[in-house]
């Protein structure tokens, strides 16, 4: 089970602070983390973010995230991270290329190196009341499916 929450507070017209946290448990073992980020919108096409985090399953984390619209239906995000642990400093790089297939559907191609190395592809469909999407990746041929729905009030 996984639970996450975040709040974004505007500081100026181009800057924002983001506080987020998450908790997860599996087979009776759990953990959590808390992150703080500062985001600056650099143009109508992109933004950059500095992130600091810590948790009980991971040591302190420092990251830089960049977002850029390439064309109206395509965007890329890149996240560089340094995780400090008892085993030393662990670098990580994640790059995601996304393409809006229609109003509610987005296709993703993700490449991760370092902390969790993998190449994966997924499709996400979001509506006002639900989110679903299959994913496939390598190494170890990962296949998943996700469905979430909003509970009526």
N, C-alpha and C positions, 0 to 999 in steps of 0.2 A: 504494500500500500504506500502511496506517496501523496503528500499534501504540500502545496506551496502557495505562498501569498506574496504580493508586492504592492507597494504604494509609490506613486511618482508625484513629486512636489515641484512645481515650477519655481525657479529662482529668479530668472529674468526672461525676456522674450526668446532667448536662444539657449538658456541653460536650465537644467533640471537635476534634482537629486532623486535617487531611487533607492529605497530600502526594501530588501526582499529576504525571505527566509523559506526554508523547506524542512520537512520531516519525512523520513521514510523508514519502513520496517519490512523485514523479510525473514521468515523462519524464526521469529522471536527475537531477532537482533535488529536494533534500530539506531538511527543517528539523525543528525540535523546540521544545518549550516545557516549562517546569516551573512548577507552581502550588502555592501553600500557602494553605489555608483554615482558618478557625476557625468552627465551627458551634455554635449554641446552640439547644437545643430549648426553645421558649417555652411549649408546651402539648401535650396529646395530639393536637391537630389541626395543629400547625405548628412551623416552625423558621426561623431566619435564619442567613445565612452571609456572612462577609467573606472576600474572596479577593484574593490578590496573585499576580501571575505575570509571567513574562518568557520570551522566546524569541528565536531568531535571525531569524524571519520577522516577528515583531511586537515592538514595544517593550514597556516595562513596562505592566502591566494592573492596574487596581484595580476590584473589583466587589462588588456587594451582591446576594445571592440570597435570595428569600423563598419558602417553601412553605406551602400551606394546604389542608387537606381541607375542601371545601365541604359535601359530603354523603358518606355512606359509600362511594359508587362514583365520586365525582368529585373531582378536585383541580386546583389551579392553581399554577404556579410563575412567578415573575417575576425576571428577572436584569437589573440595571442595571450597565453597565460603562463605564469610561473607559480608552481605550487611548492611550498616549503614543507617538508616532512622529515621524519627521523631518518629516512633513507637519502636525504639530500634534497637538492632543488630539482624538480621535475618540470621540464618545459612542455608546452602543448600548443598546438595550432589547429584551429577548426575553420574550414571555409565552406560556405553553403551558397550554392547557386540556385535561385528559385525562379520559376516561370509561372505567371498567372495563366492558367489554361482557360478559365472562364470566370464569371463573376464570383463564384464560391469555391473554386477548385485551384489548388496550387501544387505544382510538381517541384520536388527538391532533389538536388544531387549534393551529397555531403561527403567531405573528405576530412578525416581527423588523423593527426600525427602526434606522437608523444605519449601523453598520459593515457589515452585510450585510442589506439590506432585502428581505423576502420574506414571503409568506403561504403556508403549506403545511398539508396534512392528511396523516395517515398512520395506519396500523393496524399494531400490533405483536403478534405471538403468541409467547409464551415458554413453553417446557416445560423439563423437567430436562435434556434433551439437545440442544435446538435453539432458534433464534430466527429468525423470518422476518417480513417486512413490506414491503408496497408503500407508496410515498409519491408525492404529486403536489403541485406548488406553482406559484406565479406570482411574479415576472415571468419571462418566457422559457419558460414551461410546462415545468417540471422534472418528470420522471417517473423514479423509481428503484425497484429491488427489491433486497432484501437477504436472504441466507440464511446462517446460520452454524450449525455443528454441533459438538458436543463429541466429541473424539477418544476412543474407548474405551481404557481402561487395560489 
